[in-house]
Amino acid sequence: MDMALEQARLAYESEEVPIGCVIVYDDRVIGRGANMRVTKGNVLAHAEIIAIDEACRSMGDWRLEDCTLFVTVEPCPMCSGAILQARIKEVVFGTRNPKAGCAGSIYNLLDDDRFNHKAIVTEGIRQEECAEIMRSFFRNFRR
């Protein structure tokens, strides 16, 4: 989660919503991403999507079956869908997203029997730090 928080800080410094993500395979980081929607002018430039893209290129495959994704904030519906499509084994997130979270807050796409894949979800890792960087960003944003 330390590396995901580093990515979130990079996003914060770029005046992006501070969400960071890393993907690990065999104790090696194969993908990382910082939220870049504003910078790229692209709604798809979420930290998880960027990290998944890099991880797929690193693995040479769209399947990330034995990977763990660490993200500072609970994934949204789009990112949860991408996680399922990539067959990511486990998702570890820092803080919940009560307005758009789809790993337990609003819905749990990652644990729905109707899909052909599920991800193990662990939440609350470095929760206070992950929540504080978001609070700080939105406090400053509203000013």
N, C-alpha and C positions, 0 to 999 in steps of 0.2 A: 504494500500500500504506500510505502515511502515514495516509490517511483511514480505511482499514480498521482500522489499529492504534488510531486515536482511538476508533472504535466499540467495539473490544475493551476499551479502558480504561474506557469508560462502563459496559460490562457488568460489569467487575471491580468498579467502585465500587458497583454495585448488587448485589454478591454473587452475580452470575451467572457461569457458565463464560465466560471472557473471549474470545469469538469475535466478530469484527467483519467487516462486508462492505460494499462499495460496488459499484455497477454504473455503468459509464460508457458513454455513447453520444456520438459526435462530440466527444470531449474534454470532455464535460459530465457531471457526476454526476446520474443520474436516479433512483437508489435507494440507500438506505443502511439498514443494520440492525445492531443489537447483539443478542446472544443475550438472550432475555427469557422463558425457559421458567418460571422460578420466579415472576417478577414478574407474568406473565399467567396463571400456572397452566395453561399450555397446552403440550403436547409439541410442537406445530407451530411454536412461536415461536423457531425458529432464526434466526440472523442472515441467512442466505441467503434464507430464505422471506420474512422481513420486507422485505428489500431487493428481492426479485423482485416482491412485491406493490406496493411503492411505485413501482418502475420501470414495471410494467404500467399503473398509474394515470397516471403521467407520460406514457407513450407513447400511451395510449388504445388499447392492444392487448395481447393475451396473448403475442404473438410479440416476442421481444427478439433478433432474428436478427443484428444487427450490433453487439451489445453485448459488453463485456468485464466479467466479474465478478471482483473482487478480494476474497479472503477470507483471513483470517489462518491458518486451519487447514483442512486437506483436507476437502472435503465428505463428509458421511455418505451412506448410501444414499438417505434421503428427499430430501435436498437435491440430490444428484446426479440423482435422478429429476426433480425440479422444474426443474433446469437444462436437462436434455434436453427436457422438455415445453415449456419457454419458448423453445427453439431458440437459447439463448445461444451465441455464436460461440466465445468464449474464456474460460477459467477460469485465473486466476493465484492460487496460494495460497502461503502462507508456509512452514508446517511440516506434515509428515505427521501423520496420525492413525492410529497402528498398531493401534488397537482397533476403529475403525469407518470408516476412510477408504475411499472408493469412487472415488478418482481415481488409483489406483495401489497403495495399501498392501495392502488386503485383496482388492480387486477393482477393476477399472477400468470402471465403468458408462459413463464418458464416451467410451470408445473401444471400444465393442462393436459389431461389424458387424451384429449382429442387430437393432439399433435403427435407426430411420430418420433419426436425427440423431446427430452426434458433436460434441464440443467439443475445441478445441485446449487442451491443458493445459501450463501452465508452472508449475514448482514451485521452491521455495527462495528466493523473493524476501523479503528481510528475515527469513530463516529463524531466526536466533538470537534476534531480538527477539520474534518470534511464538511461538517455543518457550518463551522465558523467562517471558513473561506467563502462559502456561499452567502452567509449573512452579511459579511463585510462588503462583498461585491455589491449586493443589492442595496445596502445602506448608502454606499457611495454613488451608485447608479441613480438613486432617487433624489439625490442632492442636485 
